[in-house]
Amino acid sequence: MPVTIKRKNEYIFAYLKGEIDHHTAPEIRETIDEALSLSETAELLILDFSEVSFMDSSGVGLVMGRYRYATTLGKKIRVDNLDDRNYKIMQMSGIPRIAEINRKG
């Protein structure tokens, strides 16, 4: 599975793995949205990109869509462990205006 969900206190961690493209993004989106909707106590969704090997524009769309959905539930998001390429893509797409982004390491 391209995403593993873990809950801890007020956090939902979504550990992404492999490629994020138009083939994998729908399954990832559905899994994360289900976790968001089922967690009443979570305040922050953390998208962990440490094991993402490839991402196209579907990755940016995934983050933006999760932001929109999370905010309707009163939650925030953060994007962690981006490699240099994906960090640059997120910066250029304007993601830092809606979510904190962090590089690997």
Secondary structure as GFF3:
##gff-version 3
##sequence-region A 1 105
A	DSSP	beta_strand	3	8	.	.	.	ID=ss1
A	DSSP	beta_strand	11	20	.	.	.	ID=ss2
A	DSSP	alpha_helix	25	38	.	.	.	ID=ss3
A	DSSP	beta_strand	44	55	.	.	.	ID=ss4
A	DSSP	alpha_helix	57	72	.	.	.	ID=ss5
A	DSSP	beta_strand	76	82	.	.	.	ID=ss6
A	DSSP	alpha_helix	84	93	.	.	.	ID=ss7
A	DSSP	three_ten_helix	95	97	.	.	.	ID=ss8
A	DSSP	beta_strand	100	103	.	.	.	ID=ss9
###
